Amino acid sequence: MTDHEWSQRHLSHYVEGDLGRHARRRLDRHARDCVDCGRGLRAVRALTQALGALDGLAGPYAPAGIFDRVRPAGRGGPAAPQTA
């Protein structure tokens, strides 16, 4: 897997702080030179900030486990089965 493919799959993990030090450095190095990955990081950060701004406002909430289903589907794999 290339650094670009790996970075694309780990953008949200990077922004959420779920990557270890070595993995963060790998993505940092790649995103400095890759327009697509740099743009992807900015987009995920903006989305995270926008969602954070909604925190505490009345409205719909994401069901528990939603990110466990969304991440696999975003990688082209099947989404995890929904639980009732």
C-alpha positions in Angstrom: 0.0 0.0 0.0 1.4 3.4 -0.9 1.7 6.3 1.6 -1.1 8.0 -0.3 -3.5 5.1 0.0 -2.6 4.6 3.7 -3.0 8.3 4.4 -6.4 8.5 2.8 -7.6 5.7 4.9 -6.4 7.3 8.2 -7.3 11.0 7.8 -10.2 10.8 10.3 -8.1 8.7 12.7 -5.4 11.4 12.5 -7.8 14.3 13.3 -9.4 12.3 16.1 -6.0 11.7 17.7 -6.4 7.9 17.3 -3.0 7.4 15.6 0.3 6.6 17.4 3.3 8.9 17.1 4.9 7.0 14.2 1.7 6.9 12.2 1.1 10.6 12.8 4.5 11.4 11.5 4.0 9.2 8.5 0.8 11.1 7.6 2.3 14.5 8.4 5.2 13.9 6.0 2.9 12.7 3.3 0.3 15.5 3.7 3.0 18.2 3.4 3.7 17.2 -0.2 0.3 15.8 -1.2 -2.4 18.3 -2.2 -5.2 15.7 -1.9 -4.2 14.5 1.6 -3.6 18.1 2.8 -7.0 19.1 1.5 -8.5 15.9 3.1 -7.1 16.8 6.5 -8.5 20.3 6.3 -11.9 18.9 5.3 -12.0 16.4 8.1 -11.0 19.1 10.6 -13.6 21.5 9.3 -16.3 18.8 9.6 -15.2 17.9 13.1 -15.3 21.6 14.1 -18.7 22.0 12.5 -20.1 19.0 14.3 -18.6 20.2 17.6 -20.4 23.5 17.2 -23.6 21.6 17.1 -22.9 20.0 20.5 -25.5 20.9 23.0 -28.0 22.2 20.4 -31.4 20.5 20.3 -31.6 18.1 17.4 -30.9 14.6 16.1 -27.9 12.8 17.6 -25.8 10.1 15.9 -26.8 6.7 17.2 -24.3 4.7 19.2 -21.8 2.9 17.0 -22.4 4.9 13.9 -18.7 5.5 13.2 -18.1 1.7 13.5 -20.5 1.3 10.6 -19.5 4.3 8.5 -15.7 3.7 8.4 -15.8 0.2 6.8 -18.4 1.4 4.3 -16.2 4.4 3.4 -13.3 2.0 2.6 -15.4 0.2 0.1 -16.2 -2.6 2.4 -19.5 -3.7 3.8 -20.9 -1.7 6.7 -21.1 -3.5 10.0 -24.6 -4.8 10.6 -26.9 -2.5 12.5 -28.0 -3.5 16.0 -31.4 -2.7 17.3 
